[in-house]
Amino acid sequence: MNYSKYCIASGVLFSLVALAHLLRLIYDMSVQIEGFAVPMLASWIGFVIPACLAIWAFRIVRAARNTW
C-alpha cells in the first residue's frame, strides 16, 4: 500500500468517526458506559478532532497528486 492510498483510507476512517459523533449530537443520543453517562462534550471533541485529521489526510493526497 502506498502513501496516497494510506492517506485516503485514514481520511475515510476519520470521516466515519466524525460522522458518527455528529449524528449523536444532531439526534441527541445518550451513551452510557458501565453506568456512566458520557457527556455531549465528548462527542464535540470526538467530532472536531477526527474531522480535522480527515481534512488533513485528504489535503495531503491532493497535494501529492498536484506534485506528480
C-alpha positions as CSV (number, residue, x, y, z in Angstrom):
1,M,0.0,0.0,0.0
2,N,1.5,3.3,-1.0
3,Y,1.4,6.6,1.0
4,S,-1.5,8.1,-1.0
5,K,-3.8,5.0,-0.5
6,Y,-2.9,5.1,3.2
7,C,-3.9,8.7,3.5
8,I,-7.2,8.0,1.6
9,A,-8.0,5.1,3.9
10,S,-7.2,7.2,7.0
11,G,-9.3,10.1,5.8
12,V,-12.3,7.9,5.1
13,L,-12.0,6.2,8.6
14,F,-11.6,9.6,10.4
15,S,-14.6,10.9,8.4
16,L,-16.8,8.0,9.5
17,V,-15.8,8.6,13.1
18,A,-16.6,12.3,12.9
19,L,-19.9,11.5,11.2
20,A,-20.9,9.1,14.0
21,H,-20.2,11.8,16.6
22,L,-22.0,14.4,14.6
23,L,-25.1,12.1,14.3
24,R,-25.0,11.6,18.1
25,L,-25.0,15.4,18.5
26,I,-27.8,16.0,16.0
27,Y,-30.1,13.3,17.3
28,D,-29.2,13.9,21.0
29,M,-28.5,10.3,21.7
30,S,-27.4,9.3,25.1
31,V,-24.4,6.9,25.6
32,Q,-23.6,5.0,28.8
33,I,-20.5,3.1,29.6
34,E,-20.8,0.8,32.6
35,G,-23.5,3.1,34.1
36,F,-21.6,6.3,33.4
37,A,-23.4,8.8,31.1
38,V,-20.9,10.1,28.6
39,P,-21.4,13.9,28.2
40,M,-22.1,15.5,24.9
41,L,-18.8,17.4,25.2
42,A,-17.1,14.1,24.4
43,S,-18.9,14.0,21.1
44,W,-17.9,17.6,20.2
45,I,-14.3,16.7,20.8
46,G,-14.9,13.3,19.0
47,F,-16.3,15.3,16.0
48,V,-13.8,18.1,15.7
49,I,-10.5,16.1,16.1
50,P,-11.3,13.3,13.6
51,A,-12.8,15.9,11.2
52,C,-9.5,17.9,11.3
53,L,-7.5,14.7,10.8
54,A,-9.7,13.7,7.8
55,I,-9.3,17.1,6.2
56,W,-5.5,16.9,6.8
57,A,-5.3,13.4,5.2
58,F,-7.3,14.5,2.1
59,R,-5.2,17.6,1.7
60,I,-2.0,15.5,1.7
61,V,-3.5,13.3,-1.0
62,R,-4.4,16.4,-3.1
63,A,-1.0,18.0,-2.6
64,A,0.7,14.7,-3.6
65,R,-1.4,14.4,-6.8
66,N,-0.5,18.0,-7.7
67,T,3.2,17.4,-7.5
68,W,3.2,14.3,-9.8
